Each structure stands twice: as C-alpha cells, then as structure tokens.
Amino acid sequence: MILLAYALICLIFGTTFLAIKIGVDAGAPPFFSAGLRFFLAGAILFLWMVWKRKASFSLLLRKEMLITGATLTFGTFTTLYWAEQYVSSGLAAVLSATAPIIILLLQTTVLRLKASVHSLLGCIIGFIGVLLLVLPNLSMTVSPLWLIGCIAIIIGQFFYATGTLYSKKAINSMSEVSPIAMNASQMMYGGALMFILSMVTEDVHPEFLLSFKNAGSLLYLIVIGSMVGHTLFYWLVAKTNPVFPATWLYVSPPIAVGVGVLFYQETVSWITLLGVFTIIVGTVLVNFGALKQMLLKRRTKPELF
C-alpha cells in the first residue's frame, strides 16, 4: 500500500504544475483560485469524514491544523501559484525539487538529527537529475519578475519542508485522529488564508470560472490534485517519514516526460534518459534506510497461512 500510494502521488503531482500553469495563463487570479481549490477540497473531505463518523468539528479548533495549513498549504502554494505567472511549469517543478534537500537540512540543523551520507548524496544526485531532465527543454527569458518568481518558489519550499516536519509531529501527537481528516482540516485553513490574501491583493471577477481552461484546471486540481493527491501524501507522512513522500518531486518529472512521449509525440534525447536514470538513483539513495527497514520488516513478518 505504501508503494502504491507513493506511485499515485508521483503520477498525480507530476501533472499539477501544468494544470496550475494552464489556469493562471487563462486569467485565473492565482491566490483566489488556489484558495478555492484547497478550501473546497478540504471542506468536501472533512464533511465526508464527519458523515462517516471518523472526525468531529472540534478538530477545526486545534492549533496544529492552523499551523500546518499556514505552512504546508498557504506558504507553499501562494508562492507557487504567483510564480507560475512568470515561470514555466517545468522550471517550477525543478525549483520545487529542492524540498527534500531542505527537509534534510532542517532535520540536521534545527532538529539536530543525523543525516546519513547516502541521503545527502541522494538529494544532490536527484536534483541534478531533474535539472538534466527539464532544463534542456526550457526556453527561459531572464527578467526581474522571472528571478523573483524563482526565489518565491524556493521560499515556498521552506514552508513546505517546515509543514512536512511539523505535520509528522502533529500526526504523532494526535494518533487517534484520521490523517485524512487532519489533511482536510489543514487544507481548509490554508484555503481560508489564501482567500484573505486574495481579498487584499486581487480584483476577482467570477466570470473567469466560465472559461473551459479555468474550470477544467480547477476541477482537476480540486479532485485529483488535492482530495486524492494530498490525502495520500499526508497518509504517507504518517506511515513512513517526512523525507520519503517528498521525493515525489524527483520521480514526477520522468513520468511527465513518458506521458508526453506516449500521448503528444514529444522527443526524448539522451540527456533526458540520463536525467531519468539519475533521478531513480538519487531517489533510491535518499530512501535507502527506509527501504532497507521496510524489506527487513517484510522478511521478519510471520506468514498468516
């Protein structure tokens, strides 16, 4: 189940960068559309969990949900949505791939946890692989807004890393609460904060929802990107560790290339293939300890038949 969930989030998240870009380029207000995405997805999931009697409204009063929503959702995605007005979706994916490195840095510097050499090496190799995969296909025009957009995405990854580490701590302290309900709650808080930011900074005209591109992008991001993808991510954080789920940022670009070749007749160069191989090597190195532990646990588990 862990490997299946990981494969699904890699596939889902690999397509969300382009979905965000399509919506923003079609005229969707970045902060409002991001808020609408996360608040609706969170509200639908939360009400479903309440109906299934697996959550209560008192969960919304927990400060942990506000903090997680402010970091994991608000801080990460306000910067990403804003930046994709000026940065291509491919470059956004490359810059977002700094998250596992930042998580390891925070674990070693702030939490004082010892990181293995192969984990640090794996992060570097994985990031090099993403660069090899995406950068040859980018046509970048350097401008002040382009540079600010790149910096904004990296700042967003610090929020992402902080939120991932904090959510692991919150999950451990609230083990009786369903990870799905916790994810829904934090998405509602993140979406609500985005609405507040939008009210202050944007002039929103509801007609943008009548556009096929905007409506399609938003629907895909709400249902697949948030309700399915982020729930699986939160579940993986609960079942494994904060670094392992975040390495989807290395695996998703090769998946996107494969889809492009199969359905859009895109060409693949030897640099692209080298990037795919490098990403796989980096991902294995980052998760070497977790994978080894999972395999040992599997071998020592008694058979039931």
Buried (B, 14 or more C-beta within 10 A) or exposed (E): EBEEBBBBBBBBBBBBBBBBBBBBBBEBBBBBBBBBBBBBBBBBBBEBBBEEEEBEEEBBEBEBBBBBBBBBBBBBBBBBBBBBEBBBBBBBBBBBBBBBBBBBBBBBEEEEEEBEEBBBBBBEBBBBBBBBBBBEBEEEEEEEEBEBBBEBBBBBBBBBBBBBBBBBBBBEEBEEBBBBBBBBBBBBBBBBBBBEBBEEEBEBEEEBEEBEBBBBBBBBBBBBBBBBBBBBBBBBBBBBBBBBBBBBBBBBBBBBBBBBEEEEEBEBEEEBBBBBBBBBBBBBBBBBBBBEEBEEEEEEEEEEE
